[in-house]
Amino acid sequence: MFIVIGFICGLILIFCWVDTRKPKDFPPGPSWIPLLGVIPLVKNLHSICGFYHLVWHYLTQRYGAIVGLRVGHDRIIIVAGKNEIKEFYATDEFNGRPDGFFYRIRSFDKRLGVVFTDGKDWEIQRKFSLKVLRQLGGKNTMKDHIEREANEIVHFLYTKAKTGKPINLQHIFDVPVLNILWALLAGHRFSLEDERLSMLLKMIHDSFRVIDMSGGILNQFPFVRYIAPNGSGYKPLVNTLSPLWAFLKEVVIETKNSLTDEEPKSLIQAFLHEIEKVATKDSSFTEDQLLALCLDLFQAGTETTSNTLAFGVYWLLHNERVVEKLKTELDTVVGRRRLPNLNDRSTLPYTEAVICEIQRISNVAPLGIVHRCMETVKFDNYVIPKGTLALVSLYSLHMDENYWKDPHTFRPERFLDEYGMFIHHEHFMPFGSGKRRCMGENLAKSSLFLYLASFIHSFDMEIPAGNGLPDVTGLDGITLSPKPFEVLLKPRSTL
């Protein structure tokens, strides 16, 4: 009996020793414990810092620009600093995406879509999606879509403003942002007061608040969903995904039932044609893939842009000087008889600088999207084993005190040269870089510019009596989201 107990204890000790050993030449970082890795440390730091990206930032400040750790059974590296991030994005071995319970649950327990996939199927789907979106949204067509939606939201807010009541602007840009993408995905747009869509968009925001980009404890120990369905994030996640799946399935079925041999007028139509064209067992063109692709674009296409615009209003409420300079530039260049359009963009450098400063200081996607090392690779002076996950701290770039000097100050002038012309910064990378750079970057840039410019050109803002300035810290999650806030809008003039 004692021999058996001793043998079991020995096995446990050996397991603990093996399980806590770091791979040779792995980056420095905190020690980890068996099974859990650094989960207890991360939870403790999160309770102190309040945000996961600040946890990872703290660790890079302590251990260096490249930190190695283990969360549950996953080895993870955190990458910070311009040189390290630049090298990371240029290294093909880091272009993979994680494969785990959290990342599969949103796509029917499969690796589908274009956000959390890699390899041959990802290349095929990404190439197809970009090609179709370019064809459907040619320069003039996309320009028309964006300018129409900017017009619609201004007139919608005019109507709201005339009531004299405060308006909650937390998610006011959701539908206009989605409409641009939805015109390409499904071939039509939504009313700004569509109640069902507003509910679905709220679900999207909620889904981004459930778990952080690392996948959390649910990804490490999926069985926890049976023990703590709410605490693990499983039930809230499924509750937000289910209505989105149902909605997208309805759209696909409706499109399929009305499909003709005519030239496709939407991505969904083009995809359904492709399913018929390449109907083989090994084809990546399936209806499940179409649903996952739509979900990727539906979520990613609204969350970051909408949140950035709302944060923009936050920061402008805190900086009246900036608002006045914006209005002066817009009134001088655009005039008071019309709204701004995308042709004005090159002649509005201060407006462009304000938008970049909003992106920099808000850090809506402080870690981008998690990567996976597809082959063992030497990185800097370290060896990163195959399968290691990687989080890129874009926050470390955007808030680098050595570079920006006063990163916590909202100062658009940092994006202008001595002549008032717009300049780019290597430390500014809100859309990532490399082969996994955001697919919707150009669309997002155009939308951010025109929505913000049109909004500021059309309205004066006031904080309702008794309310303080909105809190710019936001809510934690996969992305950072603004907290609810109300504003009194006063039309500047009738355009």
Secondary structure, 3 states (H helix, E strand, C coil): CHHHHHHHHHHHHHHHHHHCCCCCCCCCCCCCECCCECHHHHHHHHHHHCCHHHHHHHHHHHHCCEEEEEECCEEEEEECCHHHHHHHHHCHHHCECCCCHHHHHCCCCCCCCCCCCCHHHHHHHHHHHHHHHHHHCCHHHHHHHHHHHHHHHHHHHHHHHCCCCCEECCCCCHHHHHHHHHHHHCCCCCCCCCHHHHHHHHHHHHHHHHCCCCCHHHHHCCCHHHHCCCCCCHHHHHHHHHHHHHHHHHHHHHHHHCCCCCCCCCHHHHHHHHHHHCCCCCCCCCHHHHHHHHHHHHHHHHHHHHHHHHHHHHHHHHCHHHHHHHHHHHHHHCCCCCCCCHHHHHHCHHHHHHHHHHHHHHCCCCCCCCEECCCCEEECCEEECCCCEEEECHHHHHCCHHHHCCCCCCCHHHHECCCCCECCCCCCCCCCCHHHCCCCHHHHHHHHHHHHHHHHHHEEEECCCCCCCCCCCCECCCCCECCCCEEEEEECCCC
